[in-house]
Amino acid sequence: MKSILLKLGLLTTLSVGLVAGKASAEEMDWATKCLSMGDIQTGKNPSYQQINCLLTNAALSKNIPPEVVKAVAEQESAWRQFDDYGKVVSDAPDNAKIRGYGIMQVTDSVPDPERVKSDIIYNIEQGLNILNAKYKLQNPTSDPRIPKIAGAGRAIIENWYFPVMAYNGLVPPNSPIFRTGGARNWTTYQDQVFSKIEDGSFYNDTNLAQYPFEYNDFDYKTDNSTVFKFNKFDYVLTDGLHESGYLLKKGDVVIVTENKTKLREQPTQDSKFSEQPLNKSFIITGDFEYTKLGSTDYNEKHYVWFPVKSADGALSGYISSAYLAKKKDFVAPIVTGVKKNSYYNKDVKITFDEGTSLLNGAIFKNGATVTKEGKYTLVVKDEESNTTTITFTIDKTRPVTPSMNSVSDLSTTVTGKAEAGSTVRLSINGKYQKSTTAASSGIYKFTISKQKTGTTISVTATDKAGNVSAPKNLKVVDKTPPVIQSVNKVTSKSKTVTGSAEKYAAVKIYRGSTLIGKGSVYSNGKFSVPIKTQKAKTYLKVYVIDKAGNKNYRTIKVVK
């Protein structure tokens, strides 16, 4: 052990315990982590940040939140092992039967009573052993037994409230409730310690969770004639509990716990900074550091500094442990009632499983119903700033009836215009056929097989919200020219033109542009149209016109 100290070059300046080789391996493990910050000498207190380092590492070695240990040490001695004259600090006169000594005000009922006075490292070690023993009084089989927070462990700062009380004494002055009047007693030893935690470790920007004490939780007499008794041993705290920030490690994702938290360039309040919003996420990039020597805040507070960077790497620097907490929730709030980029043609009731929300920038109450038409953006954010953003539209107005171009018995397409982006549905004689989406221009087109004249073609438009337009109906029109089966020979002596064609069609005979005869096709498909005799070699056009106005014709030459 001495060889280790010699290599460090600190043999003549270390505490008596270390020099004499009396330090335990456990003490050496945490104490040597702070030797680079300065010499440790008997009769002289280490620097503020070296004491910060000693208390921090001693606490971590004992699995105690450093926030608690530092506040206890401040309450006991204001972080002093020695007074200005090099004499050990004590809480009682020299002739007192029981006296506390040094930074943790440890009594002389320890393995080495003299060393607890001269060796700050030994004093801290023994003080934390005592505090650890008090924590174990939470065990149901302990006698005496002290209360705890149900389900909480050693890392939770608030769960050390009663062990801290026991460190000073389970006595009436430390009762959280006054026996007379039943008011909350904020002057207890442990409440003073916890006030110092809020100030020293959290800069008074964080309130630790409070126990829901009741009058009958404790039983005692103010004259100390009876043993202080606890009637309740398990507490459930409704406020958020606080885990020690010293459990953060490289790679952890953390969030900022206060709005406008300062991201510093260096681990000191003197360095330049940029303000960060509440719940901004960062990643721990290394071990925590202590306030730099020479800083104006060197002799202030208990916190340390964590090196961090933003997830995108754009920001980096140092943030005080007072304003960081481990991000534990990576799940965004779950929203029901609406879906992202969806459309609705009715009122929507929106609920979410956690957090607070804004709808188009205004506060929105969980479980409320949205009734007005419009485009909405819902932003739901939980306590760790996990965010769910949903844009949706309420549209209760049915689309305009689509247009449809004429469809004939020759058509193989159905075309027209509808609301852009709407779903156009095609039906033939009332039977659904297929759907398509209207283009941004509104144009739609279907391919169909040829339909019989008189068939009903229908289209409707359904918008994204599900509103359906009135149908547009058209009858298939006849565009097929009538059939002319035959036109019989016409001579210069003929007084009729005869032949066969579509039943009931009109027949007209032209010589050039002159109408020379007209008639109709009989029910047997024959026609006979009277004309005046025509000269041989005259050309005649025989027109057959059906009821739809479709025409067909034959050209014949009059023969002798």
C-alpha positions in Angstrom: 0.0 0.0 0.0 2.9 2.4 0.9 4.4 1.7 -2.6 1.2 3.0 -4.2 1.4 6.2 -2.2 5.1 6.7 -2.9 4.4 6.4 -6.6 1.9 9.2 -6.2 4.4 11.3 -4.4 2.0 12.1 -1.7 3.4 10.1 1.3 4.3 13.1 3.4 1.0 15.0 2.9 -1.7 12.3 3.1 -3.9 11.8 6.1 -2.4 10.1 9.2 -4.4 6.9 8.4 -3.1 6.6 4.9 0.5 7.4 5.8 0.5 5.0 8.6 -0.9 2.3 6.3 -4.1 2.0 8.4 -6.5 2.8 5.5 -8.6 -0.2 4.5 -8.6 -1.4 0.9 -12.2 -0.1 0.7 -11.1 3.4 1.8 -8.2 3.3 -0.6 -10.5 2.4 -3.5 -12.5 5.6 -3.3 -10.1 8.0 -1.6 -7.3 7.7 -4.2 -9.7 8.9 -6.9 -9.5 12.4 -5.4 -5.7 12.6 -4.6 -4.9 14.3 -7.9 -7.0 17.3 -6.7 -4.6 18.2 -4.0 -2.7 17.1 -0.8 -4.7 15.6 2.1 -3.2 16.8 5.4 -4.0 16.4 9.0 -5.3 19.6 10.6 -6.2 21.2 7.2 -9.4 20.7 5.3 -9.1 19.7 1.6 -10.5 22.1 -1.0 -14.2 22.3 -1.5 -14.2 20.3 -4.7 -11.9 17.7 -3.3 -14.3 17.2 -0.4 -17.0 17.0 -3.0 -15.0 14.3 -4.7 -14.3 12.4 -1.5 -18.0 12.5 -0.4 -19.1 11.5 -3.9 -16.9 8.5 -4.3 -17.3 7.3 -0.7 -21.1 7.4 -1.3 -20.9 5.5 -4.5 -18.7 2.9 -2.9 -21.4 2.4 -0.3 -24.3 2.5 -2.8 -25.7 5.6 -1.1 -26.9 8.5 -3.2 -24.1 11.1 -3.0 -26.8 13.8 -2.8 -27.8 12.4 0.6 -24.2 12.0 1.9 -23.2 15.6 0.9 -26.2 17.1 2.6 -25.7 15.1 5.8 -22.0 16.3 5.8 -23.1 19.9 5.3 -25.7 19.6 8.1 -23.2 18.0 10.5 -20.1 20.2 9.8 -20.5 22.4 6.8 -18.0 20.1 5.1 -15.3 20.6 7.7 -13.1 18.1 9.4 -11.0 20.8 11.2 -11.6 24.3 12.4 -9.5 27.3 11.5 -7.0 26.4 14.1 -6.5 22.8 12.9 -8.6 21.3 15.7 -11.1 18.7 14.9 -14.7 20.0 14.6 -17.0 18.7 17.4 -20.7 19.2 18.2 -20.2 19.2 22.0 -17.9 20.6 24.7 -14.7 18.8 25.6 -16.2 17.5 28.8 -19.3 16.0 27.2 -19.8 12.2 27.6 -20.8 11.7 23.9 -19.2 13.9 21.2 -19.3 13.8 17.5 -16.2 14.6 15.5 -15.2 15.7 12.1 -17.0 16.1 8.8 -19.6 13.4 9.6 -19.7 14.1 13.3 -18.9 10.5 14.1 -18.7 9.6 17.8 -15.7 8.0 19.4 -17.5 4.6 19.6 -15.8 3.4 16.5 -12.9 1.0 16.0 -10.3 3.8 16.1 -11.5 6.8 18.1 -8.4 8.9 17.6 -8.3 8.3 13.9 -11.9 9.5 13.4 -10.6 12.9 14.7 -7.5 13.2 12.6 -8.4 11.4 9.4 -11.1 12.9 7.2 -11.1 9.8 5.0 -11.6 7.5 8.0 -14.3 9.8 9.3 -16.3 9.7 6.1 -15.9 6.0 5.9 -17.3 5.5 9.4 -20.0 8.0 8.9 -21.3 6.2 5.8 -21.1 2.9 7.6 -23.4 4.3 10.3 -25.8 5.7 7.6 -25.8 2.4 5.9 -26.7 0.7 9.1 -29.6 3.1 9.6 -30.9 2.3 6.1 -31.0 -1.4 7.1 -33.5 -0.5 9.8 -36.1 -0.5 7.1 -36.0 -4.3 7.2 -39.3 -5.6 8.6 -37.3 -7.7 11.2 -35.3 -4.8 12.4 -35.7 -3.5 16.0 -36.1 -0.6 16.0 -37.8 -0.5 12.6 -38.1 2.6 10.4 -40.5 3.3 7.5 -39.7 3.3 3.8 -41.3 4.1 0.5 -43.2 1.1 -0.9 -41.3 -0.4 -3.8 -38.4 2.1 -3.7 -34.7 1.1 -3.5 -31.4 2.6 -2.4 -31.1 4.8 -5.5 -34.2 6.8 -4.6 -33.2 9.9 -2.7 -36.6 10.3 -0.9 -36.2 6.7 0.5 -33.4 7.9 2.7 -35.6 10.3 4.7 -35.9 8.0 7.7 -32.4 6.6 7.6 -31.2 10.2 7.8 -33.5 10.8 10.7 -32.1 7.7 12.4 -28.5 9.0 11.7 -29.3 11.9 14.1 -31.7 10.1 16.4 -35.2 8.6 16.6 -36.2 11.3 19.0 -39.3 13.6 19.5 -37.6 16.7 18.0 -37.2 14.7 14.7 -40.9 13.8 14.5 -42.3 15.0 11.2 -45.5 15.9 13.0 -45.8 18.0 16.1 -47.4 16.1 18.9 -49.2 19.2 20.0 -51.4 20.6 17.3 -50.5 18.0 14.7 -48.8 20.5 12.3 -46.0 19.5 10.0 -42.6 19.9 11.7 -40.2 21.3 9.1 -37.4 21.9 11.7 -36.4 18.2 12.0 -32.9 17.1 11.3 -33.9 15.1 8.3 -36.0 18.0 6.8 -33.0 20.3 7.2 -30.8 17.7 5.4 -33.4 17.3 2.6 -33.6 21.1 2.2 -29.8 21.1 1.7 -30.2 18.4 -0.9 -32.6 20.6 -2.8 -30.3 23.6 -2.5 -26.9 22.0 -3.0 -27.7 19.2 -5.5 -30.6 20.8 -7.3 -30.0 24.5 -7.0 -33.5 24.8 -5.4 -35.1 24.3 -8.8 -36.4 20.8 -7.9 -38.7 19.9 -5.1 -38.2 16.4 -3.7 -41.3 14.3 -3.1 -43.1 14.8 0.2 -44.4 12.0 2.4 -48.2 12.1 3.2 -47.7 12.1 7.0 -50.6 11.9 9.3 -50.8 12.5 13.1 -51.3 8.9 14.0 -48.2 7.7 12.0 -46.1 8.4 15.1 -46.4 7.7 18.8 -44.2 9.4 21.4 -44.1 11.7 24.4 -42.2 14.9 24.2 -40.5 14.3 27.5 -38.7 11.3 26.1 -40.3 9.1 28.7 -41.3 6.5 26.0 -39.5 5.1 23.0 -40.3 6.9 19.7 -42.7 4.5 17.9 -43.7 4.3 14.2 -47.2 3.1 13.4 -46.9 3.1 9.6 -44.0 1.5 7.8 -44.8 1.7 4.1 -45.6 5.0 2.3 -46.8 5.6 -1.2 -45.7 9.0 -2.5 -47.9 10.5 -5.3 -45.2 13.1 -6.3 -42.4 12.0 -8.7 -39.5 10.3 -6.9 -35.9 11.3 -7.7 -33.2 8.8 -8.6 -29.6 9.8 -7.8 -28.1 11.5 -10.8 -24.8 9.9 -10.1 -26.1 6.6 -11.6 -25.9 8.2 -15.0 -23.2 6.8 -17.2 -21.7 7.1 -20.7 -24.2 6.3 -23.4 -27.3 7.1 -21.2 -30.0 9.2 -22.8 -31.0 12.0 -20.5 -33.5 14.8 -20.5 -33.3 18.4 -19.2 -35.5 18.9 -16.2 -35.8 22.7 -16.3 -36.6 25.0 -19.1 -33.7 27.2 -20.2 -31.2 24.9 -18.7 -27.7 26.1 -19.6 -25.5 23.9 -21.8 -22.0 25.1 -20.9 -18.8 25.0 -22.9 -16.8 24.0 -19.7 -17.8 22.5 -16.3 -18.2 25.9 -14.6 -20.8 28.6 -14.4 -18.2 31.0 -15.8 -18.2 29.5 -19.3 -20.4 30.4 -22.3 -23.7 28.7 -22.6 -26.8 28.1 -24.7 -30.2 27.6 -23.2 -32.0 24.3 -23.7 -35.7 23.7 -23.4 -37.4 21.5 -20.9 -37.2 17.7 -21.7 -34.6 18.3 -24.4 -32.8 14.9 -24.9 -29.0 14.5 -24.7 -26.6 11.6 -24.5 -24.0 11.3 -21.8 -20.5 11.1 -23.4 -18.2 10.5 -20.4 -17.8 10.4 -16.7 -19.0 13.4 -14.6 -16.6 16.1 -13.7 -16.2 18.6 -10.8 -16.3 22.3 -11.1 -13.0 23.6 -12.4 -10.5 25.1 -10.0 -10.6 28.9 -10.1 -14.2 29.1 -11.1 -16.5 31.6 -9.2 -18.7 28.6 -8.3 -15.8 26.4 -7.1 -16.9 26.7 -3.5 -20.6 26.4 -4.1 -23.2 23.7 -4.2 -22.8 19.9 -4.4 -23.5 19.1 -8.0 -21.2 17.8 -10.7 -21.1 18.3 -14.4 -21.9 15.7 -17.1 -20.4 16.0 -20.6 -23.3 15.6 -23.1 -24.2 15.8 -26.8 -27.4 16.0 -28.7 -28.7 13.0 -30.6 -27.8 14.6 -33.9 -24.4 15.7 -32.6 -25.1 19.3 -33.3 -24.8 20.4 -29.7 -22.2 19.4 -27.0 -21.0 20.7 -23.7 -21.6 20.3 -20.0 -24.8 20.3 -18.0 -25.0 20.4 -14.2 -26.3 17.2 -12.6 -28.9 19.4 -11.0 -30.8 19.6 -14.3 -30.5 16.1 -15.7 -32.5 12.9 -15.3 -32.3 9.6 -17.1 -34.8 9.3 -19.9 -36.8 6.1 -19.0 -39.8 6.5 -21.3 -39.1 6.1 -25.0 -42.7 5.4 -26.0 -44.7 8.2 -27.5 -48.3 8.7 -26.3 -50.9 6.4 -27.8 -53.8 8.3 -29.4 -57.2 6.7 -30.3 -60.1 8.2 -32.2 -58.0 9.6 -35.1 -55.2 8.4 -37.3 -52.4 10.2 -39.1 -53.4 11.8 -42.4 -56.9 10.5 -42.2 -60.3 12.0 -43.2 -63.5 11.8 -41.3 -67.1 12.7 -42.3 -68.4 12.8 -38.7 -67.5 14.0 -35.2 -64.5 12.4 -33.7 -63.8 11.7 -30.0 -60.0 11.8 -29.2 -58.3 10.1 -26.3 -54.7 9.5 -25.4 -53.0 7.3 -22.7 -50.7 10.0 -21.2 -49.5 13.5 -21.5 -51.0 16.8 -22.5 -52.1 18.0 -25.9 -52.6 20.9 -28.3 -55.1 20.9 -31.1 -54.2 23.5 -33.8 -52.1 25.2 -31.0 -54.9 25.4 -28.4 -55.1 23.2 -25.3 -57.1 20.1 -25.9 -58.8 18.1 -23.2 -58.4 14.3 -23.2 -61.6 12.6 -24.3 -63.1 15.7 -26.0 -65.0 15.6 -29.3 -64.1 17.6 -32.4 -67.2 18.5 -34.4 -66.3 21.3 -36.8 -65.1 20.8 -40.3 -61.5 21.6 -41.0 -57.9 20.5 -41.0 -56.4 19.7 -37.6 -53.0 19.0 -36.1 -53.0 17.2 -32.8 -49.8 17.2 -30.7 -49.6 15.0 -27.6 -46.5 15.2 -25.5 -45.7 13.2 -22.3 -43.6 14.2 -19.3 -40.4 13.2 -21.1 -41.3 15.0 -24.3 -42.1 11.9 -26.3 -44.4 13.3 -28.9 -47.2 12.0 -31.1 -48.3 14.3 -33.9 -51.4 13.5 -35.9 -52.8 15.6 -38.8 -56.4 14.8 -39.7 -59.4 16.4 -41.5 -63.1 16.5 -40.8 -65.1 16.9 -44.0 -68.9 16.4 -43.8 -69.7 17.9 -47.2 -70.5 15.5 -50.0 -68.7 16.0 -53.3 -70.3 17.6 -56.3 -72.1 15.2 -58.6 -69.5 14.0 -61.2 -69.9 14.8 -64.8 -70.0 12.0 -67.4 -69.5 12.2 -71.1 -72.0 10.5 -73.4 -71.7 6.7 -73.6 -72.8 5.0 -76.8 -73.3 1.4 -77.8 -69.9 1.8 -79.5 -68.1 3.1 -76.5 -65.4 1.2 -74.7 -64.6 3.8 -72.1 -66.5 5.9 -69.6 -65.0 9.3 -68.9 -65.8 12.5 -67.1 -64.7 14.8 -64.2 -65.1 14.4 -60.4 -63.6 15.9 -57.2 -59.8 15.6 -57.5 -58.6 12.6 -55.5 -62.0 11.2 -55.0 -62.9 7.6 -55.6 -65.2 7.2 -58.6 -67.4 4.2 -58.6 -68.9 2.8 -61.8 -72.2 0.8 -61.9 -74.0 -0.6 -64.9 -77.7 -1.2 -64.6 -77.3 -0.7 -60.8 -74.6 -3.3 -60.4 -71.2 -2.1 -59.2 -68.4 -2.7 -61.6 -65.1 -1.0 -60.6 -63.5 2.1 -59.0 -60.8 4.5 -59.9 -59.3 7.7 -58.5 -59.9 11.0 -60.1 -56.7 12.7 -61.1 -55.6 16.1 -59.7 -57.3 17.6 -62.7 -60.5 15.7 -61.7 -60.5 13.6 -64.9 -61.5 9.9 -64.5 -61.7 7.1 -67.0 -63.0 3.5 -67.0 -62.6 0.8 -69.7 -65.8 -1.1 -70.4 -67.1 -3.6 -72.9 -69.6 -2.3 -75.5 -73.1 -1.9 -73.9 -76.5 -2.2 -75.4 -78.5 0.9 -76.2 -80.6 2.0 -73.2 -78.3 0.5 -70.6 -77.9 2.7 -67.5 -74.4 3.9 -66.7 -73.9 5.4 -63.2 -71.0 7.0 -61.4 -70.6 8.4 -57.9 -67.7 10.2 -56.2 -66.5 9.4 -52.7 -64.1 11.8 -51.0 -61.4 10.9 -48.6 -63.7 11.5 -45.7 -66.2 9.0 -47.1 -68.8 11.5 -48.2 -70.7 10.2 -51.3 -72.0 12.4 -54.1 -75.3 12.1 -55.8 -75.1 9.7 -58.7 -74.7 10.7 -62.3 -76.8 8.5 -64.6 -76.7 8.2 -68.4 -78.4 5.9 -70.8 -76.2 4.2 -73.5 -77.1 5.9 -76.8 -77.4 4.3 -80.2 -74.5 5.3 -82.4 -74.5 2.2 -84.7 -75.5 3.0 -88.4 -78.5 1.0 -89.5 -77.8 -2.1 -91.6 -78.7 -2.0 -95.3 -78.9 -5.6 -96.5 -79.6 -4.8 -100.1 -80.8 -2.2 -102.7 -82.4 -3.7 -105.8 -81.5 -2.7 -109.3 -83.1 0.5 -110.6 -83.7 1.0 -114.3 -84.6 4.1 -116.3 -88.2 2.7 -116.2 -88.3 2.0 -112.4 -90.8 4.0 -110.4 -89.7 2.6 -107.0 -86.5 1.9 -105.2 -86.7 -1.3 -103.2 -84.5 -3.3 -100.9 -84.1 -4.5 -97.3 -82.7 -2.7 -94.2 -83.3 -2.2 -90.5 -86.9 -2.4 -89.6 -88.8 0.9 -89.2 -85.9 3.0 -90.3 -86.6 6.0 -92.6 -85.5 5.7 -96.2 -84.6 8.8 -98.3 -83.5 8.8 -102.0 -81.3 11.6 -103.2 -80.1 12.6 -106.7 -77.2 14.8 -105.8 -78.7 17.1 -103.1 -82.2 16.7 -104.4 -84.6 14.5 -102.4 -86.6 12.5 -104.9 -88.3 10.1 -102.6 -88.8 8.9 -99.0 -90.4 6.2 -97.1 -89.7 3.7 -94.3 -88.7 0.1 -93.8 -91.6 -2.2 -93.2 -91.8 -4.6 -90.3 -90.6 -7.4 -92.6 -87.4 -5.5 -93.2 -88.4 -4.5 -96.7 -88.8 -1.0 -98.2 -90.3 0.4 -101.4 -89.9 4.1 -102.0 -91.7 5.7 -105.0 -89.7 7.9 -107.3 -90.0 9.4 -110.7 -88.2 7.6 -113.5 -84.6 8.6 -113.8 -82.3 8.7 -116.8 -79.9 5.9 -117.3 -76.5 6.4 -115.8 -77.9 8.7 -113.0 -76.4 8.1 -109.6 -78.8 7.9 -106.7 -78.0 7.7 -102.9 -80.2 5.6 -100.8 -80.1 6.8 -97.1 -81.4 4.6 -94.3 -81.8 6.6 -91.0 -82.7 4.8 -87.7 -84.7 6.2 -84.8 -81.5 7.5 -83.1 -80.6 9.5 -86.3 -77.8 7.2 -87.3 -77.4 7.1 -91.1 -76.2 4.6 -93.6 -76.4 4.8 -97.4 -75.8 3.0 -100.6 -75.0 4.6 -104.0 -76.6 3.0 -107.1 -76.5 3.7 -110.8 -79.7 3.8 -112.8 -79.4 1.3 -115.7 -81.4 1.0 -119.0 
